[in-house]
């Protein structure tokens, strides 16, 4: 991973065309873990996602 890190500790200013990830995760100790990584690009007025997958929960 590279800066910027989206956290309280990282003070790197976000600039146009920088990319960053948001990585929510859930772990069941001793069993398994799941992490979904979303990649965003900084743009004037906000950010946009590079991911195009669905957020729909799929039961298997």
MOPAC internal coordinates of N, CA, C and O (Angstrom, degrees):
PM7 1SCF
backbone

  N    0.0000 0     0.00 0     0.00 0    0    0    0
  C    1.4394 1     0.00 0     0.00 0    1    0    0
  C    1.5265 1   110.12 1     0.00 0    2    1    0
  O    1.2310 1   121.42 1   -29.67 1    3    2    1
  N    1.3072 1   114.90 1   150.33 1    3    2    1
  C    1.4634 1   121.42 1   179.28 1    5    3    2
  C    1.5182 1   109.40 1  -129.38 1    6    5    3
  O    1.2310 1   120.90 1   -20.01 1    7    6    5
  N    1.3120 1   115.89 1   159.99 1    7    6    5
  C    1.4675 1   120.19 1   176.43 1    9    7    6
  C    1.5227 1   109.40 1   -65.25 1   10    9    7
  O    1.2310 1   119.58 1   -29.78 1   11   10    9
  N    1.3021 1   118.41 1   150.22 1   11   10    9
  C    1.4515 1   127.05 1     8.82 1   13   11   10
  C    1.5258 1   111.63 1   -85.96 1   14   13   11
  O    1.2310 1   121.15 1   -35.37 1   15   14   13
  N    1.3318 1   115.40 1   144.63 1   15   14   13
  C    1.4564 1   121.95 1   171.42 1   17   15   14
  C    1.5209 1   106.39 1   -99.43 1   18   17   15
  O    1.2310 1   120.15 1   -48.98 1   19   18   17
  N    1.3018 1   117.32 1   131.02 1   19   18   17
  C    1.4587 1   119.88 1   179.99 1   21   19   18
  C    1.5280 1   107.24 1   -84.99 1   22   21   19
  O    1.2310 1   121.45 1   -89.84 1   23   22   21
  N    1.3239 1   114.84 1    90.16 1   23   22   21
  C    1.4626 1   121.30 1  -178.08 1   25   23   22
  C    1.5236 1   109.23 1  -156.53 1   26   25   23
  O    1.2310 1   121.01 1   -12.54 1   27   26   25
  N    1.3235 1   115.68 1   167.46 1   27   26   25
  C    1.4609 1   120.39 1   178.02 1   29   27   26
  C    1.5253 1   111.69 1   -66.05 1   30   29   27
  O    1.2310 1   120.09 1   151.84 1   31   30   29
  N    1.3272 1   117.43 1   -28.16 1   31   30   29
  C    1.4572 1   121.16 1  -175.47 1   33   31   30
  C    1.5286 1   113.90 1   -79.25 1   34   33   31
  O    1.2310 1   119.76 1   153.03 1   35   34   33
  N    1.3216 1   118.06 1   -26.97 1   35   34   33
  C    1.4651 1   121.11 1  -176.28 1   37   35   34
  C    1.5251 1   109.69 1   -91.71 1   38   37   35
  O    1.2310 1   120.85 1   -58.72 1   39   38   37
  N    1.3159 1   115.97 1   121.28 1   39   38   37
  C    1.4674 1   120.56 1  -179.28 1   41   39   38
  C    1.5312 1   112.14 1  -104.72 1   42   41   39
  O    1.2310 1   120.28 1  -163.66 1   43   42   41
  N    1.3362 1   117.07 1    16.34 1   43   42   41
  C    1.4649 1   121.14 1   178.74 1   45   43   42
  C    1.5260 1   109.60 1   -60.93 1   46   45   43
  O    1.2310 1   119.30 1   -56.26 1   47   46   45
  N    1.3355 1   118.95 1   123.74 1   47   46   45
  C    1.4623 1   120.05 1   177.73 1   49   47   46
  C    1.5314 1   110.37 1   -67.26 1   50   49   47
  O    1.2310 1   120.64 1   -41.05 1   51   50   49
  N    1.3134 1   116.38 1   138.95 1   51   50   49
  C    1.4650 1   120.62 1   176.12 1   53   51   50
  C    1.5274 1   108.53 1   -82.40 1   54   53   51
  O    1.2310 1   121.12 1   -50.70 1   55   54   53
  N    1.3249 1   115.45 1   129.30 1   55   54   53
  C    1.4555 1   121.44 1  -178.27 1   57   55   54
  C    1.5241 1   109.72 1  -123.85 1   58   57   55
  O    1.2310 1   120.05 1   -22.92 1   59   58   57
  N    1.3494 1   117.51 1   157.08 1   59   58   57
  C    1.4601 1   120.09 1   179.20 1   61   59   58
  C    1.5280 1   111.86 1   -52.36 1   62   61   59
  O    1.2310 1   121.36 1   -40.89 1   63   62   61
  N    1.3136 1   115.00 1   139.11 1   63   62   61
  C    1.4701 1   125.58 1   178.60 1   65   63   62
  C    1.5243 1   115.04 1    76.05 1   66   65   63
  O    1.2310 1   119.50 1   179.35 1   67   66   65
  N    1.3277 1   118.56 1    -0.65 1   67   66   65
  C    1.4667 1   119.73 1   172.37 1   69   67   66
  C    1.5191 1   108.22 1   -71.17 1   70   69   67
  O    1.2310 1   120.83 1   -32.28 1   71   70   69
  N    1.3146 1   116.03 1   147.72 1   71   70   69
  C    1.4619 1   120.13 1   174.33 1   73   71   70
  C    1.5203 1   109.32 1  -112.65 1   74   73   71
  O    1.2310 1   121.26 1   -27.48 1   75   74   73
  N    1.3347 1   115.20 1   152.52 1   75   74   73
  C    1.4542 1   120.78 1   175.91 1   77   75   74
  C    1.5146 1   108.28 1  -152.61 1   78   77   75
  O    1.2310 1   120.84 1   -17.31 1   79   78   77
  N    1.3170 1   116.00 1   162.69 1   79   78   77
  C    1.4620 1   120.26 1  -179.64 1   81   79   78
  C    1.5162 1   110.74 1  -118.48 1   82   81   79
  O    1.2310 1   121.48 1   -30.38 1   83   82   81
  N    1.3165 1   114.78 1   149.62 1   83   82   81
  C    1.4586 1   123.63 1   169.04 1   85   83   82
  C    1.5181 1   104.62 1  -115.34 1   86   85   83
  O    1.2310 1   120.54 1   -56.56 1   87   86   85
  N    1.3332 1   116.57 1   123.44 1   87   86   85
  C    1.4609 1   120.86 1  -171.07 1   89   87   86
  C    1.5293 1   112.24 1  -126.52 1   90   89   87
  O    1.2310 1   119.96 1  -107.53 1   91   90   89
  N    1.3328 1   117.67 1    72.47 1   91   90   89
  C    1.4644 1   117.98 1   175.89 1   93   91   90
  C    1.5247 1   110.10 1   -64.71 1   94   93   91
  O    1.2310 1   120.82 1   -35.07 1   95   94   93
  N    1.3159 1   116.03 1   144.93 1   95   94   93
  C    1.4661 1   119.40 1  -178.41 1   97   95   94
  C    1.5185 1   110.47 1  -147.02 1   98   97   95
  O    1.2310 1   121.50 1   -20.13 1   99   98   97
  N    1.3148 1   114.74 1   159.87 1   99   98   97
  C    1.4589 1   122.07 1   174.90 1  101   99   98
  C    1.5238 1   106.98 1  -141.68 1  102  101   99
  O    1.2310 1   121.06 1   -42.27 1  103  102  101
  N    1.3260 1   115.58 1   137.73 1  103  102  101
  C    1.4610 1   121.00 1  -177.85 1  105  103  102
  C    1.5171 1   110.28 1  -131.07 1  106  105  103
  O    1.2310 1   120.96 1   -41.65 1  107  106  105
  N    1.3131 1   115.77 1   138.35 1  107  106  105
  C    1.4546 1   123.27 1   171.98 1  109  107  106
  C    1.5236 1   105.57 1  -107.67 1  110  109  107
  O    1.2310 1   119.72 1   -73.91 1  111  110  109
  N    1.3332 1   118.15 1   106.09 1  111  110  109
  C    1.4644 1   121.29 1  -173.89 1  113  111  110
  C    1.5270 1   112.85 1   -51.07 1  114  113  111
  O    1.2310 1   121.59 1   -48.17 1  115  114  113
  N    1.3233 1   114.57 1   131.83 1  115  114  113
  C    1.4527 1   120.99 1   178.15 1  117  115  114
  C    1.5117 1   114.81 1    75.16 1  118  117  115
  O    1.2310 1   120.15 1  -178.94 1  119  118  117
  N    1.3399 1   117.31 1     1.06 1  119  118  117
  C    1.4597 1   120.30 1  -176.46 1  121  119  118
  C    1.5227 1   111.32 1  -121.19 1  122  121  119
  O    1.2310 1   120.56 1   107.61 1  123  122  121
  N    1.3298 1   116.53 1   -72.39 1  123  122  121
  C    1.4571 1   120.43 1  -177.46 1  125  123  122
  C    1.5124 1   110.51 1  -163.16 1  126  125  123
  O    1.2310 1   121.63 1    -7.35 1  127  126  125
  N    1.3090 1   114.48 1   172.65 1  127  126  125
  C    1.4505 1   121.25 1   176.79 1  129  127  126
  C    1.5130 1   109.83 1  -146.63 1  130  129  127
  O    1.2310 1   121.10 1   -25.09 1  131  130  129
  N    1.3128 1   115.51 1   154.91 1  131  130  129
  C    1.4618 1   121.39 1   179.52 1  133  131  130
  C    1.5260 1   107.59 1  -133.26 1  134  133  131
  O    1.2310 1   120.89 1   -46.02 1  135  134  133
  N    1.3255 1   115.91 1   133.98 1  135  134  133
  C    1.4596 1   120.66 1   177.25 1  137  135  134
  C    1.5209 1   107.77 1  -133.64 1  138  137  135
  O    1.2310 1   120.60 1   -48.66 1  139  138  137
  N    1.3267 1   116.47 1   131.34 1  139  138  137
  C    1.4639 1   122.17 1   176.58 1  141  139  138
  C    1.5225 1   106.57 1  -110.82 1  142  141  139
  O    1.2310 1   120.32 1   -53.53 1  143  142  141
  N    1.3144 1   116.99 1   126.47 1  143  142  141
  C    1.4588 1   120.59 1  -176.70 1  145  143  142
  C    1.5205 1   109.85 1  -111.35 1  146  145  143
  O    1.2310 1   120.80 1   -60.22 1  147  146  145
  N    1.3254 1   116.07 1   119.78 1  147  146  145
  C    1.4575 1   122.36 1   176.41 1  149  147  146
  C    1.5245 1   108.48 1  -106.71 1  150  149  147
  O    1.2310 1   120.40 1   -48.19 1  151  150  149
  N    1.3276 1   116.84 1   131.81 1  151  150  149
  C    1.4624 1   121.85 1  -179.63 1  153  151  150
  C    1.5293 1   108.47 1  -105.85 1  154  153  151
  O    1.2310 1   120.96 1   -49.78 1  155  154  153
  N    1.3306 1   115.78 1   130.22 1  155  154  153
  C    1.4542 1   121.73 1  -179.09 1  157  155  154
  C    1.5203 1   110.58 1  -122.85 1  158  157  155
  O    1.2310 1   121.18 1   -26.45 1  159  158  157
  N    1.3337 1   115.35 1   153.55 1  159  158  157
  C    1.4560 1   122.80 1   175.21 1  161  159  158
  C    1.5219 1   107.61 1  -116.53 1  162  161  159
  O    1.2310 1   120.40 1   -48.01 1  163  162  161
  N    1.3339 1   116.84 1   131.99 1  163  162  161
  C    1.4629 1   120.96 1   174.70 1  165  163  162
  C    1.5241 1   108.55 1   -72.32 1  166  165  163
  O    1.2310 1   121.30 1   -43.76 1  167  166  165
  N    1.3116 1   115.11 1   136.24 1  167  166  165
  C    1.4592 1   120.64 1   179.12 1  169  167  166
  C    1.5210 1   107.98 1  -140.65 1  170  169  167
  O    1.2310 1   119.84 1   -20.56 1  171  170  169
  N    1.3234 1   117.91 1   159.44 1  171  170  169
  C    1.4572 1   119.21 1   176.35 1  173  171  170
  C    1.5309 1   110.22 1   -55.80 1  174  173  171
  O    1.2310 1   120.46 1   -53.94 1  175  174  173
  N    1.3069 1   116.73 1   126.06 1  175  174  173
  C    1.4596 1   121.11 1   178.76 1  177  175  174
  C    1.5156 1   114.97 1    85.56 1  178  177  175
  O    1.2310 1   119.22 1  -177.79 1  179  178  177
  N    1.3304 1   119.09 1     2.21 1  179  178  177
  C    1.4666 1   119.65 1   179.37 1  181  179  178
  C    1.5107 1   112.24 1   156.29 1  182  181  179
  O    1.2310 1   121.34 1    24.70 1  183  182  181
  N    1.3088 1   115.04 1  -155.30 1  183  182  181
  C    1.4647 1   121.11 1   179.82 1  185  183  182
  C    1.5206 1   108.27 1  -138.17 1  186  185  183
  O    1.2310 1   120.81 1   -21.62 1  187  186  185
  N    1.3355 1   116.05 1   158.38 1  187  186  185
  C    1.4589 1   119.49 1   175.49 1  189  187  186
  C    1.5178 1   109.22 1  -133.57 1  190  189  187
  O    1.2310 1   121.37 1   -27.23 1  191  190  189
  N    1.3293 1   114.98 1   152.77 1  191  190  189
  C    1.4579 1   121.86 1  -176.02 1  193  191  190
  C    1.5234 1   111.05 1   -86.00 1  194  193  191
  O    1.2310 1   120.89 1   -37.99 1  195  194  193
  N    1.3274 1   115.91 1   142.01 1  195  194  193
  C    1.4627 1   121.15 1   173.06 1  197  195  194
  C    1.5244 1   111.41 1   -91.28 1  198  197  195
  O    1.2310 1   120.50 1   169.15 1  199  198  197
  N    1.3187 1   116.64 1   -10.85 1  199  198  197
  C    1.4603 1   121.04 1  -178.63 1  201  199  198
  C    1.5193 1   110.44 1   -83.44 1  202  201  199
  O    1.2310 1   121.00 1   -33.98 1  203  202  201
  N    1.3313 1   115.69 1   146.02 1  203  202  201
  C    1.4648 1   118.88 1   177.99 1  205  203  202
  C    1.5219 1   112.32 1  -128.29 1  206  205  203
  O    1.2310 1   120.12 1  -160.55 1  207  206  205
  N    1.3332 1   117.37 1    19.45 1  207  206  205
  C    1.4594 1   119.48 1   179.76 1  209  207  206
  C    1.5218 1   110.55 1   -87.30 1  210  209  207
  O    1.2310 1   120.87 1   -18.64 1  211  210  209
  N    1.2967 1   115.95 1   161.36 1  211  210  209
  C    1.4579 1   122.68 1  -178.51 1  213  211  210
  C    1.5253 1   110.82 1   -78.58 1  214  213  211
  O    1.2310 1   120.71 1   -31.17 1  215  214  213
  N    1.3141 1   116.25 1   148.83 1  215  214  213
  C    1.4601 1   121.74 1   174.81 1  217  215  214
  C    1.5225 1   111.27 1   -96.04 1  218  217  215
  O    1.2310 1   120.79 1  -172.14 1  219  218  217
  N    1.3183 1   116.09 1     7.86 1  219  218  217
  C    1.4563 1   120.94 1  -178.84 1  221  219  218
  C    1.5315 1   109.85 1   -67.81 1  222  221  219
  O    1.2310 1   120.78 1   -47.45 1  223  222  221
  N    1.3248 1   116.11 1   132.55 1  223  222  221
  C    1.4583 1   121.22 1   177.58 1  225  223  222
  C    1.5209 1   109.17 1   -72.66 1  226  225  223
  O    1.2310 1   120.76 1   -52.00 1  227  226  225
  N    1.3180 1   116.15 1   128.00 1  227  226  225
  C    1.4580 1   121.89 1  -179.34 1  229  227  226
  C    1.5162 1   108.22 1  -112.85 1  230  229  227
  O    1.2310 1   120.48 1   -53.39 1  231  230  229
  N    1.3059 1   116.68 1   126.61 1  231  230  229
  C    1.4603 1   121.92 1   178.59 1  233  231  230
  C    1.5239 1   108.86 1   -95.08 1  234  233  231
  O    1.2310 1   120.45 1   -50.22 1  235  234  233
  N    1.3285 1   116.75 1   129.78 1  235  234  233
  C    1.4647 1   120.21 1   178.96 1  237  235  234
  C    1.5101 1   111.12 1  -119.90 1  238  237  235
  O    1.2310 1   120.10 1   180.00 1  239  238  237

